Amino acid sequence: MLPEIANRKSVFPQFFTGTDIDRATLGQLIEAANAAPSHRKTEPWRFRVYRGAGRDQLREELLDVYGRDRDDAAAIAKKFGTKIEQSAAVLLIFLHRDPRESVPEWEEIAAVGAAVENLWLSLATHGLGGYWSSPGFVCGDYGAWPGSAENERCLGMFYLGHPDMPELMRPRGDWQEKVTWVE
Ligand SMILES: Cc1cc2nc3c(=O)[nH]c(=O)nc-3n(C[C@H](O)[C@H](O)[C@H](O)COP(=O)(O)O)c2cc1C
């Protein structure tokens, strides 16, 4: 197995050191995402990058999406505010549906997944860690996001930072149970 694949893992914000990530590095990560495959070359991945003071805006947008009037809005604001604060940057992941709908939507979602995996596999090279988070209120109903286009849906966020994390078990089921051989 490629070492990048063997070593890829979810690193959660409580294990980030608080060190910043510069824009050029984030650009390289997104460049790697942009190298993903897509049917008919629709390139349906889009990212919104929140870093530095921009993270305050993400907090506000999350609360708008969740609903400021809900009983537990303050608890949600605290929970997500903490993760955002701990992260050097947070990417919002979008599916940008091809306006001509030239391929089925599932193919576009799969392509976004491939793009995020490219980014994830690139983190170690830059000494970074992160994970894909898909809270129900953001993605459950296939999220519309404040300021996003009609044909864009939020598929969650990717928290990023410099990791300082204990080694966790990352067990996987037996791959041989997931394959049917026809020969
Ligand atoms: C599409 C997608 C959505 C995910 N959403 C969440 C999430 O909402 N919360 C969470 O804790 N982890 C989430 N994860 C991360 C998984 O929990 C994690 O990848 C899994 O536990 C395997 O761990 P590993 O990434 O370290 O191998 C998501 C992963 C994917 C691919």
Ligand as a Chemical Component Dictionary entry (heavy atoms), coordinates in Angstrom:
data_LIG
# 
_chem_comp.id                   LIG 
_chem_comp.type                 NON-POLYMER 
_chem_comp.pdbx_formal_charge   0 
_chem_comp.three_letter_code    LIG 
# 
loop_
_chem_comp_atom.comp_id 
_chem_comp_atom.atom_id 
_chem_comp_atom.alt_atom_id 
_chem_comp_atom.type_symbol 
_chem_comp_atom.charge 
_chem_comp_atom.model_Cartn_x 
_chem_comp_atom.model_Cartn_y 
_chem_comp_atom.model_Cartn_z 
_chem_comp_atom.pdbx_ordinal 
LIG C1  C1  C 0 -18.033 11.708 3.876  1  
LIG C2  C2  C 0 -17.475 11.623 5.259  2  
LIG C3  C3  C 0 -18.121 12.259 6.293  3  
LIG C4  C4  C 0 -17.631 12.190 7.609  4  
LIG N1  N1  N 0 -18.292 12.832 8.604  5  
LIG C5  C5  C 0 -17.838 12.738 9.881  6  
LIG C6  C6  C 0 -18.514 13.381 10.940 7  
LIG O1  O1  O 0 -19.534 14.058 10.743 8  
LIG N2  N2  N 0 -18.019 13.238 12.193 9  
LIG C7  C7  C 0 -16.892 12.503 12.444 10 
LIG O2  O2  O 0 -16.487 12.404 13.597 11 
LIG N3  N3  N 0 -16.190 11.920 11.446 12 
LIG C8  C8  C 0 -16.655 12.023 10.178 13 
LIG N4  N4  N 0 -15.949 11.442 9.157  14 
LIG C9  C9  C 0 -14.636 10.840 9.444  15 
LIG C10 C10 C 0 -14.784 9.401  9.801  16 
LIG O3  O3  O 0 -15.299 9.305  11.104 17 
LIG C11 C11 C 0 -13.413 8.732  9.702  18 
LIG O4  O4  O 0 -12.920 8.861  8.412  19 
LIG C12 C12 C 0 -13.524 7.268  10.079 20 
LIG O5  O5  O 0 -13.811 7.143  11.446 21 
LIG C13 C13 C 0 -12.235 6.501  9.812  22 
LIG O6  O6  O 0 -11.178 7.070  10.509 23 
LIG P1  P1  P 0 -9.858  7.504  9.728  24 
LIG O7  O7  O 0 -10.237 8.652  8.812  25 
LIG O8  O8  O 0 -8.890  7.923  10.794 26 
LIG O9  O9  O 0 -9.377  6.323  8.948  27 
LIG C14 C14 C 0 -16.428 11.476 7.857  28 
LIG C15 C15 C 0 -15.766 10.843 6.804  29 
LIG C16 C16 C 0 -16.278 10.888 5.539  30 
LIG C17 C17 C 0 -15.541 10.198 4.417  31 
# 
loop_
_chem_comp_bond.comp_id 
_chem_comp_bond.atom_id_1 
_chem_comp_bond.atom_id_2 
_chem_comp_bond.value_order 
_chem_comp_bond.pdbx_ordinal 
LIG C1  C2  SING 1  
LIG C2  C3  SING 2  
LIG C2  C16 DOUB 3  
LIG C3  C4  DOUB 4  
LIG C4  N1  SING 5  
LIG C4  C14 SING 6  
LIG N1  C5  DOUB 7  
LIG C5  C6  SING 8  
LIG C5  C8  SING 9  
LIG C6  O1  DOUB 10 
LIG C6  N2  SING 11 
LIG N2  C7  SING 12 
LIG C7  O2  DOUB 13 
LIG C7  N3  SING 14 
LIG N3  C8  DOUB 15 
LIG C8  N4  SING 16 
LIG N4  C9  SING 17 
LIG N4  C14 SING 18 
LIG C9  C10 SING 19 
LIG C10 O3  SING 20 
LIG C10 C11 SING 21 
LIG C11 O4  SING 22 
LIG C11 C12 SING 23 
LIG C12 O5  SING 24 
LIG C12 C13 SING 25 
LIG C13 O6  SING 26 
LIG O6  P1  SING 27 
LIG P1  O7  DOUB 28 
LIG P1  O8  SING 29 
LIG P1  O9  SING 30 
LIG C14 C15 DOUB 31 
LIG C15 C16 SING 32 
LIG C16 C17 SING 33 
# 
